């Protein structure tokens, strides 16, 4: 019995070897393995929001330097650095003794000129009586009249000198030109300052100007949308601050420069942001984010795209579940997706992911994915 079983086993081994040898020699192929299952996505037109970022230059709506108008010693400083002040509030006081003395001199000179005028007018009246009686010649009256006019000219000159002295005296009291926040105060009490010395800066932080540059193409889109009273995104823009957080208030573009920069092909816009908590400061940095509505666009996930020599391709599913590489022109990026400019059409079925496991002309088993079930991070 054992001999018989061994004999049968030997026959089976010989038969297997012979069969294998025949398949190899006559060119027949082994059975194909199961086709790879690949997730695919049907493209459809969608409405979406395209967000674009721009470097922002943030400035206070008002920011001026407070400088000494006259030389003198700083006698008093009524404010502190970083303090909020009101319009007309006294900030600095310079020593005013010299300017007060000068004003007193000009007042005395004015009084002297007025007295001289009165004397000249009395003399003019006296001479006129004598001329009318033909006691003296008319030339005497002309001379008296000239003295009156000379005295009146001196009064005008004295008044001007008094006004100038009063203005110089007023410059020793330095007040805030508007409501704002005081910057650094480099000079201290007792410091001798010259005319033009910087005392501090003041900024109106209630609203902030944010400047950013856009291309000429984007400017034209904005201008057309504004004229047509359509949503352009420039009326409700976001500001990302230096720490990456979003500023809690939205801004609005109010104006722009009058010329397009010939070197960069861009034009600067100015957006205004409310800043009631004074969180933004003059000279701060950040990024402007403008959201524009896009209607009826095709969007392809980034993971579906193969890039070869600066060209973009996707695998398109054709009849018989065969995939073919197809080039297209990509547009702007939205998170992890790309807007299609040209080359693809609605209802095209593309390979969603796993392109590294297939090649042009491969047969696959497609697994359809609903675009609505994709996460916002991967597809919008």
C-alpha positions in Angstrom: 0.0 0.0 0.0 2.8 2.4 0.9 4.5 1.6 -2.4 1.3 2.4 -4.3 0.8 5.8 -2.7 4.5 6.7 -3.4 4.0 5.8 -7.0 0.9 8.0 -7.3 2.8 11.0 -5.7 5.7 10.6 -8.2 3.2 10.6 -11.1 1.6 13.9 -9.8 4.9 15.6 -9.5 6.0 14.6 -13.0 2.6 15.8 -14.4 2.9 19.2 -12.7 6.4 19.7 -14.1 5.3 18.7 -17.5 2.3 21.1 -17.4 4.5 24.0 -16.3 7.0 23.3 -19.0 4.3 23.3 -21.7 2.8 26.7 -20.6 6.2 28.3 -20.6 7.2 26.9 -24.0 4.0 27.7 -25.9 3.9 31.4 -24.8 0.6 31.3 -22.8 0.3 33.9 -19.9 -0.8 33.3 -16.4 -4.2 34.5 -15.3 -4.4 38.3 -14.6 -4.7 39.3 -11.0 -7.7 41.3 -9.8 -7.8 44.9 -11.1 -6.7 47.6 -8.6 -9.5 49.5 -6.9 -9.0 53.2 -7.4 -11.1 56.1 -5.9 -12.5 58.3 -8.7 -14.3 61.6 -8.7 -16.8 63.1 -11.1 -16.1 66.8 -11.8 -19.0 69.3 -11.5 -19.3 73.0 -11.7 -19.4 74.6 -8.2 -19.7 78.0 -6.6 -16.8 78.8 -4.2 -14.9 81.5 -2.5 -11.4 82.3 -3.5 -9.3 83.9 -0.7 -6.1 85.8 -1.7 -3.5 87.2 0.7 -1.6 90.5 0.4 1.2 92.0 2.5 -0.3 94.8 4.5 1.2 98.1 5.6 -0.8 99.3 8.7 -0.8 103.0 9.6 -2.9 105.2 11.9 -5.5 107.3 10.1 -3.7 110.3 11.7 -0.1 110.2 12.8 1.9 113.4 13.3 5.1 114.5 14.9 4.9 117.1 17.7 7.8 119.5 17.4 8.9 122.6 19.2 8.0 125.8 17.3 10.3 128.0 19.3 13.5 127.3 21.3 13.4 127.1 25.0 13.6 124.9 28.1 10.9 122.3 28.8 9.3 123.5 31.9 6.4 121.0 32.3 5.4 117.7 30.7 1.7 117.0 31.3 1.3 113.6 29.7 3.0 110.2 29.7 4.1 107.9 27.0 1.3 105.7 25.7 -1.4 108.0 27.2 -4.6 108.8 25.4 -5.2 112.5 25.1 -8.0 114.7 23.8 -8.0 117.3 21.2 -6.6 120.6 22.6 -5.2 119.0 25.7 -2.0 120.6 27.0 1.0 118.3 26.4 4.2 120.4 27.0 5.0 123.8 28.4 8.2 125.6 27.6 9.7 128.4 29.7 7.7 131.5 28.6 9.5 134.4 30.4 11.5 135.6 27.4 8.4 135.5 25.2 6.3 137.2 27.7 8.8 140.0 28.0 8.9 140.3 24.2 5.1 140.6 24.1 5.2 143.3 26.8 7.7 145.3 24.7 5.5 145.1 21.6 2.5 146.2 23.6 4.4 149.3 24.8 5.5 150.0 21.2 1.9 149.8 20.1 0.8 152.2 22.8 3.5 154.7 21.8 2.5 154.5 18.2 -1.1 155.2 19.1 -0.1 158.2 21.2 2.0 159.5 18.3 -1.0 159.2 16.0 -3.2 161.2 18.4 -0.6 163.9 18.6 -0.3 164.0 14.8 -4.1 164.2 14.4 -4.3 167.1 16.8 -1.6 168.9 14.9 -3.3 168.2 11.6 -6.6 169.8 12.9 -4.7 172.9 14.2 -2.9 173.4 10.8 -6.2 173.0 8.9 -7.8 175.8 10.8 -4.8 178.1 10.0 -4.9 177.1 6.4 -8.6 177.8 6.2 -7.9 181.3 7.5 -5.1 181.7 5.0 -2.7 182.3 7.8 -0.3 179.6 6.6 0.1 177.9 3.2 -1.6 174.6 2.3 1.7 172.8 2.2 1.8 173.0 6.0 -1.4 171.0 6.0 0.0 168.4 3.6 3.0 168.0 5.9 0.7 167.5 9.0 -1.4 165.0 7.1 1.8 163.0 6.2 2.7 162.8 9.9 -0.7 161.3 10.7 -0.4 158.7 8.0 3.2 157.9 9.2 1.9 157.4 12.8 -0.9 155.1 11.5 1.7 153.0 9.7 3.7 152.7 12.9 0.5 151.5 14.6 0.1 148.8 12.0 3.7 147.7 12.4 3.4 147.7 16.2 0.2 145.5 16.0 2.0 143.0 13.7 4.9 142.8 16.1 2.5 142.3 19.0 0.6 139.5 17.2 3.9 137.8 16.3 5.1 138.0 19.9 1.7 136.7 21.1 2.0 133.7 18.6 5.5 132.9 19.8 4.3 133.0 23.4 1.5 130.6 22.5 4.0 128.2 21.0 5.4 127.7 24.5 2.1 125.9 25.3 2.0 122.7 23.1 -1.4 121.1 22.8 -2.7 118.0 21.1 -4.0 118.7 17.5 -6.5 115.8 17.8 -7.6 113.0 20.0 -5.0 110.2 20.0 -2.3 108.3 21.8 1.1 109.7 22.7 4.2 107.9 21.5 7.7 108.1 23.1 8.8 111.3 24.7 12.6 111.6 24.1 13.1 115.0 25.8 12.6 115.4 29.6 11.8 118.4 31.9 14.7 120.8 31.8 15.9 119.9 28.4 16.8 122.8 26.1 15.1 122.3 22.8 15.6 124.1 19.5 13.0 125.1 17.0 12.0 121.9 15.2 13.1 119.5 18.0 10.9 116.3 18.1 9.0 116.2 21.3 6.7 113.2 20.6 4.3 111.7 18.1 0.6 111.3 18.4 -1.5 108.7 16.6 -5.3 108.5 16.1 -5.9 104.8 16.5 -9.7 104.8 16.3 -9.5 103.7 12.7 -6.5 102.3 10.9 -5.4 102.6 7.2 -4.1 99.4 5.7 -2.3 99.6 2.4 -1.8 96.7 0.0 -0.9 96.3 -3.7 -2.9 94.3 -6.2 -2.2 93.6 -9.8 -3.7 95.6 -12.7 -5.9 92.6 -13.6 -7.3 92.4 -10.1 -7.9 96.1 -10.0 -9.9 95.9 -13.2 -12.1 93.1 -11.7 -12.7 95.2 -8.6 -13.6 98.3 -10.6 -16.1 96.4 -12.8 -17.6 94.6 -9.8 -18.0 97.9 -8.0 -19.6 99.6 -11.0 -22.0 96.7 -11.4 -22.7 96.8 -7.6 -21.7 93.2 -7.3 -19.9 91.5 -4.4 -16.2 91.8 -4.9 -14.8 90.9 -1.5 -13.1 94.2 -1.1 -16.0 95.5 1.1 -15.6 92.8 3.7 -11.9 92.0 4.0 -10.0 90.2 6.8 -6.7 91.2 8.4 -4.3 88.6 9.7 -2.1 90.0 12.4 1.6 89.3 12.9 0.9 86.4 15.4 -1.3 84.7 12.8 -4.6 85.5 14.5 -7.5 87.2 12.7 -8.3 90.8 13.6 -11.8 90.8 15.1 -13.1 93.6 12.8 -13.6 93.5 9.1 -12.3 96.3 6.8 -13.4 98.0 3.7 -11.5 99.4 0.7 -12.2 103.1 0.5 -9.7 104.4 -2.0 -6.7 103.6 -4.1 -3.7 105.3 -5.7 -4.2 107.2 -9.0 -1.4 105.5 -10.9 -0.3 101.9 -11.7 3.3 101.3 -10.9 5.0 100.7 -14.2 7.8 98.6 -12.6 5.5 96.2 -10.7 2.3 96.5 -12.7 0.3 96.9 -9.4 -1.7 99.6 -7.7 -2.0 100.3 -4.0 -5.4 100.0 -2.3 -6.3 101.5 1.1 -8.6 99.7 3.4 -9.9 101.1 6.7 -10.4 99.0 9.8 -12.2 100.1 13.0 -9.9 99.8 16.0 -11.9 100.7 19.1 -9.6 98.7 21.5 -6.5 100.1 19.9 -5.2 96.6 19.3 -3.5 97.7 16.0 -0.7 100.2 16.3 0.9 102.5 13.7 3.6 100.7 11.8 2.2 97.2 12.5 2.4 94.4 10.0 0.0 91.8 8.8 -1.7 90.2 5.8 -4.9 91.3 4.0 -7.2 88.5 3.0 -9.7 89.3 0.2 -12.5 86.8 -0.5 -13.9 86.8 -4.0 -17.0 84.8 -5.1 -16.4 82.5 -8.0 -19.4 81.0 -9.9 -19.5 77.8 -11.8 -15.9 76.7 -11.7 -14.3 73.3 -11.8 -12.1 72.3 -8.8 -9.6 69.5 -8.8 -8.0 68.2 -5.6 -4.3 68.7 -5.4 -3.7 65.0 -4.6 -5.3 64.1 -8.0 -2.7 66.1 -10.0 0.5 64.8 -11.4 3.1 67.4 -12.4 5.6 66.7 -15.2 8.0 69.3 -16.5 5.9 72.3 -15.3 2.7 70.8 -16.7 -0.3 69.5 -14.8 -2.0 66.2 -15.6 -4.8 64.1 -14.2 -5.9 60.5 -15.0 -9.3 60.6 -16.7 -11.5 57.5 -16.7 -12.6 56.4 -20.2 -14.7 53.5 -21.5 -13.8 50.1 -20.3 -12.5 51.6 -17.1 -9.3 52.5 -18.7 -7.5 55.6 -17.4 -5.6 58.1 -19.6 -3.4 61.0 -18.7 -4.9 64.4 -19.6 -3.2 67.8 -19.3 -5.0 70.9 -18.1 -4.3 74.5 -17.2 -4.5 75.1 -13.5 -5.6 78.4 -11.9 -5.6 79.7 -8.4 -5.3 77.4 -5.4 -8.0 77.0 -2.7 -6.6 75.2 0.3 -5.6 71.7 -1.1 -7.4 72.1 -4.4 -6.9 73.9 -7.7 -9.3 75.8 -9.9 -9.3 74.5 -13.5 -8.8 77.2 -16.2 -9.1 74.9 -19.2 -8.5 71.4 -20.3 -11.2 69.6 -18.3 -15.0 69.5 -18.5 -17.9 68.9 -16.2 -18.7 65.2 -15.8 -15.1 64.2 -16.5 -14.2 61.4 -14.1 -10.7 61.7 -12.7 -8.7 59.5 -10.4 -9.0 61.1 -6.9 -5.8 59.6 -5.3 -3.4 56.7 -5.7 -2.0 57.9 -9.1 1.4 56.4 -8.1 -0.1 52.9 -8.5 -1.4 53.3 -12.0 -0.1 54.4 -15.4 -1.5 55.7 -18.7 -3.7 53.0 -20.2 -4.2 51.0 -17.0 -7.4 49.2 -16.3 -8.9 49.8 -12.9 -11.9 49.1 -10.8 -13.3 52.6 -10.1 -14.7 53.4 -6.7 -16.8 56.6 -7.0 -16.4 59.2 -4.3 -19.1 61.8 -3.5 -17.4 65.3 -3.6 -19.8 66.5 -0.8 -18.3 63.9 1.6 -14.8 65.2 1.2 -13.3 67.3 4.0 -13.0 71.0 3.5 -9.2 70.7 4.0 -8.9 68.5 0.9 -11.7 69.7 -1.4 -14.0 72.7 -1.4 
